[in-house]
């Protein structure tokens, strides 16, 4: 069955989905859409009425929401296993993904990244107040993640998992600018984890082109 991913090149969540697909070694069709376009792509709306990416179609099966997509990718296809088998470690993986979605995305991406990297890149207005607020909100999230990597090679245990797939792009967007990079450098274990994954082939091959020189 044909697998298609609806994606947007500037979307951190699209990168997460593409990274999961790369780790599984799955061939798919990439359908690039702009969810901010005044005229939404009907192909995307037919799957996700909220007009957000990523979205996935696999034959007649359709799915949206990134965490659901990455779990489906892992469970529906052969290849590397991307979820811990032990219940405690799998729960920790899901906890990390939940923290990233509920507590990290807005300050990391919508505040720090947008106002230190994205808007300056495209000559859009920036807000020093939003940037400062994002940095302040990011610090306790980084501290929580730092505690989770203590004594572990990866975020949810000894094996690479969906927790790492979800976290790396988020941290990359945060660190794309000088302010976010300086903040993250204060968390040694998390920084070491990040630096190790920078050399992972799937990370390098899926990194958005506009970010490569900033985050790898």
Residue pairs with C-beta under 8 A, 6 or more apart in sequence:
1 58
1 59
2 29
2 57
2 58
2 59
3 26
3 27
3 28
3 29
3 56
3 57
3 58
4 28
4 29
4 30
4 31
4 56
4 57
4 58
5 14
5 17
5 18
5 21
5 28
5 29
5 30
5 31
5 54
5 55
5 56
6 31
6 33
6 41
6 43
6 44
6 47
6 48
6 53
6 54
6 55
6 56
6 57
7 14
7 17
7 18
7 30
7 31
7 32
7 33
7 53
7 54
8 14
8 32
8 33
8 34
8 35
8 53
8 54
9 32
9 208
9 209
9 210
10 118
10 208
10 210
11 35
11 53
11 54
12 105
12 109
12 169
12 170
12 172
12 173
13 52
13 53
13 54
13 66
13 169
14 53
14 54
15 169
15 172
15 206
15 207
15 208
16 54
16 66
16 70
16 165
16 166
16 169
17 54
17 56
17 66
17 69
17 70
17 73
18 30
18 54
18 206
19 165
19 168
19 169
19 202
19 203
19 206
20 69
20 70
20 73
20 74
20 82
20 162
20 165
21 28
21 73
22 202
22 205
22 206
23 79
23 80
23 82
23 160
23 165
23 202
24 73
24 74
24 77
24 78
24 79
24 80
24 82
25 79
25 80
26 73
26 77
26 79
31 43
33 41
33 43
33 44
33 53
34 41
35 44
35 51
35 52
35 53
40 51
44 51
44 53
44 55
45 51
46 62
47 55
47 56
47 57
47 62
47 63
47 64
48 55
48 64
50 64
52 64
54 64
54 66
54 69
55 62
55 63
55 64
55 69
56 62
56 63
56 64
56 69
56 72
56 73
57 63
58 72
58 76
63 69
63 72
66 101
66 166
67 97
67 101
67 162
67 166
70 82
70 162
70 165
70 166
71 83
71 162
73 82
74 81
74 82
74 83
74 162
75 83
80 160
81 159
82 160
82 161
82 162
82 165
83 90
83 93
83 161
83 162
84 90
84 92
84 93
84 156
84 157
84 159
84 161
86 157
89 156
89 157
89 161
90 156
92 148
92 155
92 156
92 157
92 163
93 155
93 156
93 161
93 162
93 163
96 145
96 148
96 155
96 156
96 163
96 166
96 167
97 162
97 163
97 166
99 141
99 144
99 145
100 166
100 167
100 170
101 166
103 141
103 144
104 138
104 141
104 145
104 170
104 174
105 170
106 134
106 137
107 133
107 134
107 135
107 136
107 137
107 138
107 141
108 134
108 138
108 141
108 170
108 171
108 173
108 174
108 180
109 170
109 173
109 174
110 134
111 130
111 131
111 133
111 134
111 135
111 137
111 138
112 131
112 134
112 135
112 138
112 173
112 174
112 177
112 179
112 180
113 173
113 174
113 176
113 177
113 180
114 130
115 126
115 127
115 128
115 130
115 131
115 134
116 126
116 131
116 176
116 177
116 178
116 179
116 180
117 173
117 176
117 177
117 214
118 124
119 125
119 126
120 126
121 210
131 179
135 179
135 180
135 183
138 174
138 180
138 183
139 183
142 183
142 184
142 186
142 187
142 190
143 187
145 155
145 167
145 187
145 190
146 187
146 188
146 189
146 190
148 155
148 156
149 155
149 189
149 190
149 193
150 189
152 158
154 160
154 161
154 163
154 164
154 193
155 161
155 163
155 164
155 167
155 193
156 163
156 164
164 193
164 197
168 194
168 197
168 203
171 184
171 190
171 194
172 194
172 207
172 211
172 215
173 180
173 211
173 215
174 180
174 183
174 184
175 181
175 184
175 194
175 214
175 215
176 211
176 214
176 215
177 214
184 190
184 191
184 194
185 191
197 203
198 204
198 215
198 216
203 216
204 216
207 215
207 216
